[in-house]
Amino acid sequence: MATKLDISTNSVVILCTDCPWWRGFRFDVDSAHDCACAHQSAVHPGETQASMARANLHASRARRAARK
């Protein structure tokens, strides 16, 4: 399973490559990652792609904050 985030200025659409009928919609990237993780745990148990993407986002933000 792989999720993709289609990020625009005002919203984020979450797409699952294994479930072409499923879409998620959120207004910010953090909520979009949470939505992708919820879909992953409900429909694709054992997969880690969405949760790893969320962890990488948080790690990247932490690294940037440490540089300031």
C-alpha positions in Angstrom: 0.0 0.0 0.0 1.2 3.5 -0.8 -0.5 6.7 -0.1 0.1 9.9 -2.0 -0.7 13.4 -0.9 -1.9 15.9 -3.5 -1.1 19.1 -1.7 -2.5 22.5 -2.9 -2.5 25.9 -1.3 -5.7 25.3 0.7 -6.2 21.5 0.9 -4.7 18.1 0.7 -6.2 15.1 -1.0 -5.0 11.7 0.1 -4.9 8.9 -2.4 -4.3 5.1 -1.8 -2.7 3.3 -4.7 -4.2 0.0 -3.6 -7.8 1.3 -3.2 -8.6 3.4 -6.3 -12.1 4.1 -4.9 -10.8 5.6 -1.6 -9.9 9.3 -1.2 -9.3 11.5 1.9 -9.6 15.2 2.1 -8.0 17.5 4.8 -7.1 21.1 5.1 -3.5 20.6 6.4 -0.7 18.2 5.9 -0.6 16.9 9.5 -4.3 16.0 9.4 -3.7 14.4 5.9 -0.9 12.2 7.3 -3.2 11.2 10.3 -6.0 10.3 7.8 -3.6 8.2 5.7 -2.4 6.4 8.8 -6.0 5.7 9.9 -6.8 4.3 6.5 -3.6 2.2 6.5 -4.4 0.6 9.9 -8.0 0.0 9.1 -7.7 -1.4 5.6 -4.0 -2.5 5.2 -2.9 -3.8 8.6 0.7 -4.5 8.8 1.7 -1.9 6.3 4.0 0.9 7.4 4.3 3.3 4.5 1.9 6.0 5.8 3.1 5.9 9.3 6.8 6.1 8.2 6.0 9.1 6.0 4.4 10.8 9.0 7.4 9.9 11.2 9.8 11.3 8.5 7.8 14.6 8.4 8.0 15.0 12.1 11.8 14.2 12.1 12.4 16.7 9.3 10.6 19.4 11.2 12.6 18.6 14.4 15.9 18.8 12.4 14.9 22.2 11.0 13.8 23.5 14.4 17.2 22.4 15.9 19.1 24.4 13.3 17.4 27.6 14.4 
